[in-house]
Amino acid sequence: MKRVKPTAVRAAVWRWHFYAGLVLAPIILAVTVTGMVYIWADEWEHTVNRDLFIADPAEGEPASIDAQALAVREAYPGADLTFFSIKGPGYTNSVFFKTEEGYNRYVYINPYTAEVQGSRNHSRSFMPIMRRAHRTLYMGTTGRVLAELATSWTIILLLTGVYLWWPRPLTRVAGVWLPRLRRRKPYLFWRDLHSVPAAYITAFALIIAATGLFYTLASGTLMKLGVLATSRLDEVLLDPPAVSTHQPSTPATRDQIVAAVIERTGARSIGLVAPHGEPTHTPGDHNHEEHLHITLDDYDPDEPVLFDKPWFVEVGNKDDPESRGFLYVDPYTAEVLLDLRYSDAEASVKIAGYMYPLHVGSVWGTPTKILATLTCLLIIAMVATGIIMWWVRRPRGRSGFMPLPDRYRWPIPWWAAIAVCSIVMPVFAVSVVLVVLLERLIWLYDRFTKHRSIWKT
């Protein structure tokens, strides 16, 4: 087999790098800008919506969790109080439910006074809008696929960019580690601004892009299936332990559940998912259909409720995976039936736990958020300088695209790398097939028109 020349490989890599960067530039910019804004979601919310998120401490003992839930039920009689979130000292607690219009509404309660501090339509708030734009480009499933395509190709662009930058002597400073800002040739000036900053941020950009794939449609589904296949997480989430068979006359209150969780874990941030149940009256009762899904707040001592599942409790902070854990608590006895912590989880679950804080740069707080923001800004600059490079260098009146080669061959290691990337990033694989077919059609068309012109002469 004839060996492929390094110059031919470099030309092919440059071609793919150029095409992907130019064609996907608008989507990469949209995903990067919205993602950069969302990095500061918590800071934004706690500043702009301070009246909703921050609770000023009051004298005396904090109000009970049940009193807080009752306050929400009085303010919003139709609210389903299945979800109750406790954020910790200094912050409001919150209840999430869907409105009749289908919107997600959050109600915020002062834990010290049990007063409803405010509410908002979560779907129409600024940061949730940024998050949806980041994930779907406000185009539904099509937008999710496009965002995944841009994320996948961002990884390829970063890797091919390193390859194109690497062959230069690494001992040189000018043009390798520092841009040559006094170059008279415009193309070399923009090339240095494009490639030199990339040498510093590629590792961080790869981390952000790779962890972002965990939340995409195709790659994300494959990753989550891999986590489930290599752990017992599916058993924990889909097959909760059985509740006590000898139920007391009344179920445990929210305060009893929270007290049991705090005693077991010492956690301050707690998310409660209440169990649903059915009343004990006979199926022939005319009210039976109306109460098939009742919660603790609908409990009537004269009509006891049978809960067939335990409370599901999540503890810890999403920005600190090692503090997180999942518990199941008996709805009658408040006994902890199952306690799954980060330290007890399998390696795949631990890795999955770090996906979010690595993606948004919150893993070590403000310093890594600043680093993630700078990385996003430089990605935006790389896209802009790449477009300027093409515009400056293209011949007047022509597209400036590299002509198609007569033969398009890759060395075996490159095929192996493409195969691995295609398995991990299915959307990338489909796009590669489509691009190769398109280029082959263009190549055939060029050959046909060339032979036809020769035949005419």
C-alpha positions as CSV (number, residue, x, y, z in Angstrom):
1,M,0.0,0.0,0.0
2,K,1.4,3.4,-1.0
3,R,2.1,5.6,1.9
4,V,0.2,8.8,2.1
5,K,2.4,11.9,2.1
6,P,2.3,14.1,5.3
7,T,1.7,17.1,3.1
8,A,-1.4,15.4,1.6
9,V,-2.7,14.6,5.1
10,R,-2.1,18.2,6.2
11,A,-4.0,19.5,3.2
12,A,-6.9,17.2,3.9
13,V,-7.0,18.2,7.6
14,W,-6.9,21.8,6.7
15,R,-9.7,21.4,4.2
16,W,-12.0,19.8,6.8
17,H,-11.0,22.4,9.4
18,F,-11.7,25.2,7.0
19,Y,-15.1,23.9,5.8
20,A,-16.4,23.0,9.3
21,G,-15.3,26.3,10.8
22,L,-16.9,28.4,8.0
23,V,-20.2,26.5,7.6
24,L,-20.9,26.0,11.3
25,A,-19.7,29.4,12.5
26,P,-23.2,30.8,13.1
27,I,-24.3,27.8,15.2
28,I,-21.0,27.6,17.1
29,L,-21.3,31.3,17.9
30,A,-24.9,31.0,19.1
31,V,-24.1,28.0,21.3
32,T,-21.0,29.6,22.7
33,V,-22.5,33.0,23.5
34,T,-25.6,31.6,25.2
35,G,-23.4,29.1,27.1
36,M,-21.1,31.9,28.3
37,V,-24.0,33.8,29.6
38,Y,-25.5,30.8,31.4
39,I,-22.2,30.2,33.3
40,W,-23.2,33.1,35.5
41,A,-26.8,31.9,36.0
42,D,-26.7,31.6,39.8
43,E,-24.9,35.0,40.2
44,W,-27.5,36.6,37.9
45,E,-30.5,35.1,39.8
46,H,-29.2,36.0,43.2
47,T,-28.6,39.6,42.1
48,V,-31.4,40.5,39.8
49,N,-34.0,38.3,41.6
50,R,-32.7,38.8,45.1
51,D,-36.3,39.3,46.4
52,L,-37.1,35.7,45.3
53,F,-33.9,33.8,46.1
54,I,-32.5,35.5,49.3
55,A,-34.3,35.2,52.6
56,D,-33.4,37.7,55.4
57,P,-33.2,35.8,58.7
58,A,-35.8,36.6,61.3
59,E,-35.7,36.2,65.1
60,G,-36.9,33.0,66.6
61,E,-37.1,29.5,65.3
62,P,-37.5,28.9,61.6
63,A,-41.0,27.9,60.4
64,S,-41.7,24.2,60.0
65,I,-41.5,22.7,56.5
66,D,-45.2,21.7,56.7
67,A,-46.2,25.3,57.6
68,Q,-44.3,26.5,54.5
69,A,-46.1,23.9,52.3
70,L,-49.4,25.0,53.8
71,A,-48.6,28.6,53.0
72,V,-48.0,27.7,49.3
73,R,-51.2,25.6,49.2
74,E,-53.2,28.6,50.6
75,A,-51.7,31.0,48.0
76,Y,-52.0,28.5,45.1
77,P,-54.9,26.1,45.9
78,G,-54.3,24.1,42.7
79,A,-50.5,23.6,43.2
80,D,-49.1,20.1,43.3
81,L,-46.6,20.1,46.2
82,T,-44.8,17.0,45.1
83,F,-41.5,18.9,44.7
84,F,-40.1,20.9,47.6
85,S,-36.6,22.3,47.6
86,I,-34.6,23.4,50.7
87,K,-31.6,25.5,49.7
88,G,-30.0,26.2,53.1
89,P,-29.5,29.2,55.5
90,G,-29.9,32.6,53.9
91,Y,-31.9,31.3,50.9
92,T,-35.6,30.8,50.2
93,N,-37.1,27.4,49.8
94,S,-39.1,26.7,46.7
95,V,-41.9,24.6,45.3
96,F,-42.2,23.7,41.6
97,F,-45.4,22.8,39.8
98,K,-47.0,23.0,36.4
99,T,-49.8,25.5,35.8
100,E,-53.0,24.7,33.9
101,E,-51.4,26.5,30.9
102,G,-48.5,24.1,31.0
103,Y,-45.9,26.6,32.3
104,N,-43.4,25.8,35.0
105,R,-44.0,28.0,38.0
106,Y,-41.7,28.3,41.0
107,V,-43.0,29.6,44.3
108,Y,-40.4,30.9,46.8
109,I,-41.0,30.7,50.6
110,N,-39.2,32.5,53.4
111,P,-38.1,29.6,55.7
112,Y,-38.0,31.8,58.7
113,T,-41.6,33.2,58.5
114,A,-43.4,30.7,56.2
115,E,-44.4,33.7,54.0
116,V,-44.6,33.3,50.2
117,Q,-41.9,35.7,49.1
118,G,-42.9,35.6,45.4
119,S,-43.2,33.4,42.3
120,R,-42.3,33.4,38.7
121,N,-43.0,31.7,35.4
122,H,-39.7,29.8,35.1
123,S,-40.2,29.2,31.4
124,R,-40.1,33.0,30.7
125,S,-37.2,34.0,32.9
126,F,-34.0,35.3,31.4
127,M,-31.6,32.5,32.4
128,P,-34.0,29.6,31.6
129,I,-34.4,31.3,28.2
130,M,-30.6,31.4,27.7
131,R,-30.5,27.7,28.7
132,R,-33.1,26.7,26.2
133,A,-31.4,28.8,23.5
134,H,-28.1,27.1,24.3
135,R,-29.6,23.6,24.1
136,T,-32.2,23.9,21.3
137,L,-31.6,27.3,19.6
138,Y,-35.3,27.6,20.1
139,M,-35.9,25.2,17.2
140,G,-37.0,22.1,19.2
141,T,-35.5,18.8,18.2
142,T,-34.0,20.3,15.1
143,G,-32.2,22.8,17.2
144,R,-30.9,20.1,19.6
145,V,-29.5,18.2,16.6
146,L,-27.8,21.4,15.2
147,A,-26.4,22.3,18.7
148,E,-25.0,18.8,19.0
149,L,-23.6,19.0,15.5
150,A,-21.8,22.3,16.3
151,T,-20.5,20.8,19.6
152,S,-19.2,17.7,17.9
153,W,-17.5,19.6,15.2
154,T,-16.1,22.1,17.8
155,I,-14.2,19.1,19.2
156,I,-13.0,18.2,15.7
157,L,-12.0,21.8,15.0
158,L,-10.0,22.0,18.2
159,L,-8.2,18.7,17.5
160,T,-7.4,19.5,13.9
161,G,-6.4,23.0,14.9
162,V,-3.8,21.5,17.3
163,Y,-2.5,19.3,14.4
164,L,-2.2,22.3,12.1
165,W,-0.4,24.3,14.7
166,W,1.9,21.6,16.0
167,P,4.3,21.1,13.1
168,R,5.8,24.4,13.6
169,P,9.0,24.4,15.8
170,L,7.7,24.6,19.3
171,T,10.9,26.3,20.5
172,R,10.0,29.4,18.4
173,V,8.1,32.1,20.3
174,A,6.9,34.4,17.5
175,G,3.9,32.9,15.7
176,V,3.8,29.9,18.0
177,W,3.4,31.2,21.6
178,L,3.1,34.9,20.9
179,P,1.3,36.5,17.9
180,R,3.3,38.6,15.5
181,L,1.2,41.7,15.7
182,R,3.5,43.8,13.5
183,R,3.4,41.6,10.4
184,R,2.7,43.6,7.3
185,K,0.9,40.7,5.6
186,P,-2.8,40.8,6.8
187,Y,-3.3,37.0,6.5
188,L,-0.3,36.2,8.8
189,F,-1.5,38.8,11.3
190,W,-5.0,37.2,11.5
191,R,-3.5,33.7,11.4
192,D,-1.4,34.3,14.5
193,L,-4.4,35.8,16.3
194,H,-6.4,32.7,15.3
195,S,-3.9,30.0,16.2
196,V,-1.8,31.3,19.1
197,P,-4.6,31.9,21.6
198,A,-6.0,28.5,20.7
199,A,-2.7,26.9,21.9
200,Y,-3.6,28.1,25.4
201,I,-7.3,27.3,25.6
202,T,-7.7,24.1,23.6
203,A,-7.6,21.9,26.7
204,F,-10.2,23.9,28.5
205,A,-12.4,24.2,25.4
206,L,-12.2,20.5,24.9
207,I,-13.4,19.9,28.4
208,I,-16.4,22.3,28.0
209,A,-17.4,20.8,24.6
210,A,-16.9,17.2,25.6
211,T,-18.9,17.5,28.8
212,G,-21.6,19.4,26.8
213,L,-22.1,16.3,24.8
214,F,-23.5,14.6,27.9
215,Y,-26.6,16.8,27.5
216,T,-27.2,16.4,23.8
217,L,-29.7,14.2,22.1
218,A,-27.7,11.4,20.5
219,S,-24.3,11.4,22.2
220,G,-25.9,12.3,25.5
221,T,-28.3,9.4,25.3
222,L,-25.4,7.0,24.5
223,M,-23.4,8.3,27.5
224,K,-26.3,8.0,29.9
225,L,-27.0,4.5,28.7
226,G,-23.4,3.7,29.3
227,V,-23.7,5.0,32.9
228,L,-26.8,2.9,33.5
229,A,-25.1,-0.2,32.0
230,T,-22.1,0.1,34.2
231,S,-23.8,0.9,37.5
232,R,-26.9,0.1,39.6
233,L,-28.3,3.5,39.2
234,D,-31.3,2.3,37.1
235,E,-32.2,-0.1,39.9
236,V,-32.1,2.6,42.5
237,L,-34.1,5.1,40.4
238,L,-36.6,2.7,38.8
239,D,-37.0,0.1,41.5
240,P,-37.3,1.9,44.9
241,P,-37.4,-0.2,48.1
242,A,-40.7,-1.3,49.5
243,V,-42.4,0.8,52.2
244,S,-43.3,-0.6,55.6
245,T,-46.1,-3.2,55.6
246,H,-47.5,-2.1,59.0
247,Q,-48.4,1.5,58.4
248,P,-49.2,3.8,61.3
249,S,-52.5,5.6,61.3
250,T,-51.0,8.8,59.8
251,P,-48.0,9.3,57.5
252,A,-44.8,11.0,58.4
253,T,-44.7,14.8,57.9
254,R,-42.3,16.7,55.8
255,D,-40.5,17.8,58.9
256,Q,-40.0,14.3,60.1
257,I,-38.6,13.3,56.7
258,V,-36.3,16.3,56.6
259,A,-35.1,15.6,60.2
260,A,-34.4,11.9,59.3
261,V,-32.3,13.0,56.3
262,I,-30.4,15.7,58.2
263,E,-29.6,13.2,61.0
264,R,-28.3,10.7,58.4
265,T,-26.4,13.1,56.1
266,G,-26.0,16.4,57.8
267,A,-26.9,18.1,54.4
268,R,-28.3,21.6,54.2
269,S,-29.5,21.5,50.6
270,I,-32.3,19.0,50.3
271,G,-34.8,18.2,47.5
272,L,-37.9,16.3,48.4
273,V,-40.1,14.4,46.0
274,A,-43.2,13.3,47.8
275,P,-44.8,9.9,47.1
276,H,-48.3,9.6,45.6
277,G,-50.9,7.1,46.8
278,E,-54.5,6.1,46.7
279,P,-57.3,6.4,49.2
280,T,-58.4,3.2,51.0
281,H,-62.1,3.5,50.0
282,T,-63.5,1.0,47.6
283,P,-63.1,1.4,43.8
284,G,-66.9,1.8,43.5
285,D,-66.8,5.1,45.3
286,H,-67.8,7.9,42.9
287,N,-64.8,10.0,44.2
288,H,-62.2,7.3,43.5
289,E,-61.1,8.6,40.1
290,E,-60.6,12.1,41.5
291,H,-58.1,10.9,44.1
292,L,-55.9,8.5,42.3
293,H,-52.9,10.8,42.6
294,I,-53.1,12.5,46.0
295,T,-50.2,13.7,48.0
296,L,-49.4,14.2,51.7
297,D,-51.2,17.5,51.6
298,D,-54.5,15.8,50.6
299,Y,-54.3,13.4,53.6
300,D,-57.6,13.0,55.4
301,P,-57.6,11.1,58.7
302,D,-61.0,9.8,58.0
303,E,-59.9,8.5,54.7
304,P,-56.3,7.1,55.1
305,V,-53.9,7.1,52.1
306,L,-51.9,4.1,51.0
307,F,-48.5,5.1,49.8
308,D,-46.9,2.4,47.7
309,K,-43.6,4.2,47.2
310,P,-41.1,6.0,49.5
311,W,-40.0,9.6,49.6
312,F,-37.2,10.3,47.1
313,V,-34.7,12.8,48.6
314,E,-31.7,14.4,46.9
315,V,-29.1,16.0,49.0
316,G,-26.1,18.1,48.1
317,N,-25.2,20.8,45.5
318,K,-25.0,20.1,41.8
319,D,-21.8,22.2,41.7
320,D,-20.1,19.9,44.2
321,P,-20.7,16.3,43.1
322,E,-19.0,14.8,46.1
323,S,-21.6,16.3,48.4
324,R,-24.5,14.7,46.5
325,G,-26.5,11.7,47.4
326,F,-29.9,10.0,46.9
327,L,-32.1,8.6,49.6
328,Y,-35.4,6.8,49.9
329,V,-37.4,7.4,53.1
330,D,-40.4,5.4,54.3
331,P,-43.5,7.6,54.1
332,Y,-44.9,6.3,57.4
333,T,-42.0,5.7,59.7
334,A,-39.5,8.2,58.3
335,E,-36.9,5.4,58.2
336,V,-34.1,5.8,55.7
337,L,-34.6,2.7,53.4
338,L,-31.7,3.4,51.0
339,D,-28.8,5.8,51.1
340,L,-26.6,6.1,48.0
341,R,-23.8,8.6,48.2
342,Y,-21.1,9.7,45.8
343,S,-18.4,7.8,47.7
344,D,-20.4,4.6,47.2
345,A,-21.2,5.1,43.5
346,E,-19.5,3.4,40.6
347,A,-16.8,5.2,38.6
348,S,-19.2,5.9,35.7
349,V,-21.7,7.6,38.1
350,K,-18.9,9.7,39.7
351,I,-17.7,10.8,36.2
352,A,-21.3,11.7,35.2
353,G,-21.6,13.8,38.4
354,Y,-18.8,16.0,37.3
355,M,-20.3,16.7,33.8
356,Y,-22.3,19.7,34.9
357,P,-19.8,21.6,37.1
358,L,-17.1,21.0,34.4
359,H,-19.3,22.2,31.6
360,V,-20.4,25.4,33.3
361,G,-17.0,26.0,35.0
362,S,-18.4,25.9,38.6
363,V,-16.3,23.0,39.7
364,W,-14.0,25.3,41.8
365,G,-16.3,28.3,42.1
366,T,-15.6,31.7,40.7
367,P,-12.0,31.1,39.4
368,T,-13.1,28.3,37.1
369,K,-16.1,30.3,36.0
370,I,-13.8,33.1,35.0
371,L,-11.6,30.6,33.1
372,A,-14.6,29.1,31.4
373,T,-15.8,32.6,30.4
374,L,-12.4,33.5,28.9
375,T,-12.4,30.3,27.0
376,C,-15.7,31.1,25.5
377,L,-14.6,34.6,24.6
378,L,-11.5,33.1,22.8
379,I,-13.6,30.5,21.0
380,I,-15.7,33.4,19.7
381,A,-12.5,35.3,18.7
382,M,-11.2,32.1,16.9
383,V,-14.4,31.8,14.9
384,A,-14.2,35.5,13.9
385,T,-10.5,35.5,13.0
386,G,-11.0,32.3,11.0
387,I,-13.7,34.0,8.9
388,I,-11.5,37.1,8.5
389,M,-8.6,34.9,7.3
390,W,-10.7,33.3,4.6
391,W,-12.0,36.7,3.5
392,V,-8.6,38.3,3.4
393,R,-6.9,35.5,1.5
394,R,-9.6,34.5,-1.0
395,P,-8.9,35.6,-4.6
396,R,-11.0,38.5,-5.8
397,G,-14.3,37.3,-7.3
398,R,-13.8,33.7,-6.2
399,S,-14.9,31.6,-3.2
400,G,-11.4,30.8,-2.0
401,F,-12.3,27.1,-1.3
402,M,-9.5,24.6,-1.7
403,P,-9.8,22.6,-5.0
404,L,-10.8,19.0,-4.5
405,P,-8.0,16.5,-4.8
406,D,-7.9,13.7,-7.3
407,R,-7.5,11.2,-4.5
408,Y,-8.8,11.5,-1.0
409,R,-6.9,9.1,1.2
410,W,-6.2,9.0,4.9
411,P,-3.6,6.9,6.8
412,I,-4.9,4.0,8.8
413,P,-4.5,5.8,12.2
414,W,-6.6,8.7,10.9
415,W,-9.4,6.3,9.9
416,A,-9.2,4.8,13.4
417,A,-9.5,8.2,15.0
418,I,-12.5,9.1,12.7
419,A,-14.1,5.8,13.6
420,V,-13.8,6.5,17.4
421,C,-15.2,10.0,17.0
422,S,-18.1,8.6,14.9
423,I,-19.0,6.1,17.6
424,V,-18.9,8.7,20.4
425,M,-20.5,11.4,18.3
426,P,-23.2,9.9,16.0
427,V,-24.3,13.2,14.6
428,F,-20.8,13.9,13.6
429,A,-20.7,10.5,11.8
430,V,-23.8,11.3,9.8
431,S,-22.4,14.7,8.8
432,V,-19.1,13.1,7.7
433,V,-21.0,10.7,5.4
434,L,-23.0,13.5,3.9
435,V,-20.0,15.8,3.4
436,V,-18.0,12.9,1.8
437,L,-20.9,12.1,-0.6
438,L,-21.3,15.8,-1.5
439,E,-17.5,16.2,-2.2
440,R,-17.5,13.0,-4.3
441,L,-20.4,14.4,-6.3
442,I,-18.6,17.7,-6.8
443,W,-15.4,15.7,-7.8
444,L,-17.4,13.7,-10.3
445,Y,-19.0,16.8,-11.7
446,D,-15.6,18.5,-12.1
447,R,-14.2,15.4,-13.9
448,F,-17.2,15.2,-16.1
449,T,-17.1,18.9,-17.1
450,K,-13.3,18.7,-17.6
451,H,-13.6,15.7,-20.0
452,R,-16.5,17.2,-21.8
453,S,-14.5,20.4,-22.5
454,I,-11.6,18.3,-23.8
455,W,-13.9,16.3,-26.0
456,K,-15.3,19.5,-27.5
457,T,-11.9,20.8,-28.4
